[in-house]
Amino acid sequence: MTPFFLGMSILLLLGVFTALYRAFRGPNILDRVLTVSLIGTNTLVALILISYIYEYCFLDVALAYALLSFISIVVMARYIESKGKF
């Protein structure tokens, strides 16, 4: 099972690097908001993966992180909508 977890970790890291590339090369603010959401999702999956590997109870932390990530994306979207420019 260890090669599977190593492969998944490499894929998550690759996803974070592609998201960071899109954040730096993105032409507008919506690309950066999408990048924050993608990195938050990858972090959530990494927490769940670590919880499964080490048999610790990080699932409550992952749930709280998912809630905070969702709220931050909603707040950013509301702010962008109120400014009217992107």
C-alpha positions in Angstrom: 0.0 0.0 0.0 3.0 2.3 0.5 3.7 2.9 -3.2 0.1 3.9 -3.7 0.3 6.6 -1.0 3.6 7.8 -2.4 2.1 8.1 -5.8 -0.9 10.0 -4.5 1.4 12.3 -2.6 3.4 13.0 -5.8 0.1 13.7 -7.7 -1.0 16.1 -5.0 2.3 17.9 -5.1 2.1 18.1 -8.9 -1.4 19.6 -8.6 -0.2 22.3 -6.2 2.6 23.3 -8.5 0.3 23.5 -11.5 -2.1 25.6 -9.4 0.7 27.9 -8.3 1.8 28.3 -11.9 -1.7 29.3 -12.9 -1.8 31.8 -10.0 1.3 33.5 -11.2 0.4 33.4 -14.9 -3.3 34.0 -14.5 -4.6 37.1 -16.3 -7.3 38.0 -13.8 -8.3 37.7 -10.2 -10.7 34.8 -10.8 -7.8 32.5 -11.7 -6.2 33.3 -8.4 -9.4 32.6 -6.5 -9.7 29.3 -8.3 -6.1 28.6 -7.4 -6.8 29.2 -3.7 -9.7 26.8 -3.9 -7.6 24.1 -5.6 -4.8 24.3 -3.1 -7.3 24.1 -0.3 -8.8 21.0 -1.8 -5.4 19.4 -2.2 -4.5 20.2 1.4 -7.8 18.6 2.5 -7.0 15.5 0.6 -3.5 15.4 2.0 -4.9 15.7 5.6 -7.3 12.8 4.9 -4.4 10.7 3.4 -2.2 11.4 6.4 -5.1 10.5 8.7 -5.5 7.2 7.0 -1.8 6.3 6.8 -0.9 7.1 10.5 -4.3 6.2 11.9 -4.6 9.5 13.7 -7.9 11.3 14.0 -7.2 14.2 11.6 -10.7 13.9 10.1 -12.1 16.6 12.4 -9.3 18.9 11.5 -9.9 18.2 7.8 -13.6 19.0 8.2 -12.8 22.3 9.9 -10.3 23.1 7.2 -12.9 22.4 4.5 -15.4 24.7 6.2 -12.8 27.5 6.5 -11.8 27.0 2.9 -15.3 27.2 1.7 -16.1 30.3 3.7 -12.9 32.0 2.5 -13.9 31.3 -1.2 -17.4 32.7 -0.6 -16.0 35.8 1.0 -13.5 36.4 -1.9 -16.3 35.9 -4.4 -18.5 38.4 -2.6 -15.7 40.9 -2.5 -14.9 40.5 -6.2 -18.6 40.8 -7.0 -19.0 44.0 -5.0 -16.0 45.6 -6.7 -17.3 44.7 -10.1 -13.9 44.3 -11.7 -11.9 41.2 -12.5 
